[in-house]
Amino acid sequence: MIRVLIADDEAIVRDGLRAIVELEPDLDVVAEAADGAEAVELARTRSPDVALVDIRMPNVDGLEATRRLVALPSAPRVLVLTTFDHNEYVYEAMKAGASGFLLKDVRRGQLTDAIRKAVEGDVLVAPAITRRLIEEFCSRPSPEDARRTKLVDLTPREVEVLELVGRGLSNAEIAQSLVVAETTVKTHVARVLSKLDLRDRAQAVVVAYETGLLRPGA
């Protein structure tokens, strides 16, 4: 059973998310929070596997809540819920350790699938969010300098895999693109995350753009 915590300051949103999550036999909402501070305290006592966190909340917002949640001894995976008009906070949450990003109008199946993928460490980031974040808020450093400092330990194939992860491709899609087995791709992704000391694929997307491996709008 996957244990889920919902953090949103609007009761009607929490009710809707709970209704969606608890329709699934393998998912269970173990706690609800109205702000980020409450979410962190509940995470300490209820030990959720995944936290659905709104980016805008009183007292402690979703960005700070994400930092605190991922720093817990038994840290849950954090899925940030957002709208397009607050993208800068979502980008910062990605850097803080959030594992995935969903729009609040996400379809039921996409939400529950994202929760399951979060537990597996293979998180789906909504493509629309990725495009907007990258185009508006990612810096464009010198690719040569950045690659020397961050990507120097990667093999050419691992750099290629990182680029495809940055473009939002799944393991299956990367395998098809490179004409290799999906298990081989999983191995490459694991090595990339390990060598770059990254928590998950969401942080790999950040690195792909911050190093200049990919460029906004490209």
HELIX and SHEET records of a PDB file:
HELIX    1   1 ALA A   11  VAL A   21  1                                  11    
HELIX    2   2 GLY A   36  ARG A   46  1                                  11    
HELIX    3   3 GLY A   62  VAL A   70  1                                   9    
HELIX    4   4 PHE A   84  HIS A   86  5                                   3    
HELIX    5   5 ASN A   87  ALA A   96  1                                  10    
HELIX    6   6 ARG A  108  GLU A  120  1                                  13    
HELIX    7   7 PRO A  127  PHE A  137  1                                  11    
HELIX    8   8 PRO A  143  LYS A  150  1                                   8    
HELIX    9   9 PRO A  156  GLY A  166  1                                  11    
HELIX   10  10 ASN A  171  LEU A  178  1                                   8    
HELIX   11  11 GLU A  182  LYS A  195  1                                  14    
HELIX   12  12 ARG A  201  GLU A  210  1                                  10    
SHEET    1   A 5 LEU A  27  ALA A  33  0                                        
SHEET    2   A 5 ILE A   2  ALA A   7  1                                        
SHEET    3   A 5 VAL A  50  ASP A  54  1                                        
SHEET    4   A 5 ARG A  77  THR A  82  1                                        
SHEET    5   A 5 GLY A 100  LEU A 103  1                                        
END                                                                             
